[in-house]
Amino acid sequence: MRTTMDYDGYIFDLDGTIYLSQRLLANADQVVRELIQAGRRIVFLSNKPIESRENYAKKLNAMGIPADLDSIVNSSLVTAQCIAAESPNATIYCIGEPPLWDELRAAGLELTEEPLAAEFLVVAFDRTFTYEKLHKAMLALENGARYFATNPDRTCPVDGGHIPDCAGMIGAIQGVTGRSPELICGKPSEKMLAVALDRLNLKAGQCLMVGDRLETDIQMGIDLNVDTALVLTGVTTATMAAEAAVKPTFVLGSVADIPKRKSPTYVK
């Protein structure tokens, strides 16, 4: 039976796993440094498209967690790469915030405010979502635009609770058009995991996915043959984990349990 230390690579979710808002969780800095010192490879994975990868790296370093741009993969990056691979230089109408716009532009894609000019509609977690944006999304889809979304999360965990996430924007668009995204690029998409494994230069069986969400972090690992560790510091409680059909390899109180070589609850 493998323990939580028997992996060459670790894929860490951020919100609810490493931190909540500005609060570091459960000695996560010490755990990550210990893994790095032991020769393990680390990548951080986030569905949250409202921060740039540069800011994620700065935040982690300020918390005492070594991170650089190459160690950060978020749904903005993966969405931009997915569209650019299919349609280089495509024109996008984007419901999202500036960090996502920057990733799309960096991939060679063009942004437009004219929905009838859009080849793709991209929908993300957007704290500035308005009726006007909803109307433009409807027009883009009626005009034949393809439809991608960054992530499926209903809520985003923050210190003291949670706030609405991308599913709210997707739901509003579905309500007026009957359309769902043809591709959601963030977790649990195989696209997201493929980028993470590429950054680690490891195979799925060599890695452990650590996160707080059963429907994204854990489901992605199960679907793609990566062992998983659910932490109970975010949106999932012990009761929810016990009752869920989705079963992680490990259930941990927090990331602080990873270095404890005596295996914690083993579910698989």
Secondary structure, 3 states (H helix, E strand, C coil): CCCCCCCCEEEEECECCCEECCEECCCHHHHHHHHHHCCCEEEEEECCCCCCHHHHHHHHHHCCCCCCHHHEEEHHHHHHHHHHHHCCCCEEEEECCHHHHHHHHHCCCEECCCHHHCCEEEECCCCCCCHHHHHHHHHHHHCCCEEEECCCCCEEEECCEEEECHHHHHHHHHHHHCCCCCEECCCCCHHHHHHHHHHHCCCHHHEEEEECCHHHHHHHHHHCCCEEEEECCCCCCHHHHHHCCCCCCEEECCHHHCCCCCCCEECC
